[in-house]
Amino acid sequence: MTLGEIVKQYRTEQAMSQRRFAELSGLSNSYISMLEQNMNSKTGLPIKPSLEAIKAISDTTGIPVDDIIRMMGDNEVDISGSSADDDLDARIMRLVRQLPEALKLSLYDLLKVTVDGVTKR
């Protein structure tokens, strides 16, 4: 069973959209889609999920990490500690969610000024 099959089964049982699952897990919607298709859209190769992604899915589904890895059987897991490019967005979003509200507003203001400056060039 692939990690994507585990996610899809959970989502189906919970009548949950990919987008909602992505929000709850802190992973990007595109990553959840690639997991379920078991194909990296950039390389065309099967997904090799990181331990970080497995942990996020474990936290969301309530299935222990050990059980998920056991369910995945012989499917490869990326234990290098690095994540796919799409995971970067998810990691950033998890960090931002943990910030106090005042810092979130400051970050928003900084990003808005930066984006406004870039678009005016």
DAMO-V763499 format. One record per helix or strand of 3 or more residues. SS is the DSSP state (A for helix, B for strand). FROM is the first residue (numbers start at 1). TO is the last residue. Records with the same first field share a line. If there is no record, write none. Layout:
SS = FROM-TO  FROM-TO
This chain:
A = 3-14  18-25  29-37  51-61  65-72  85-98  101-119
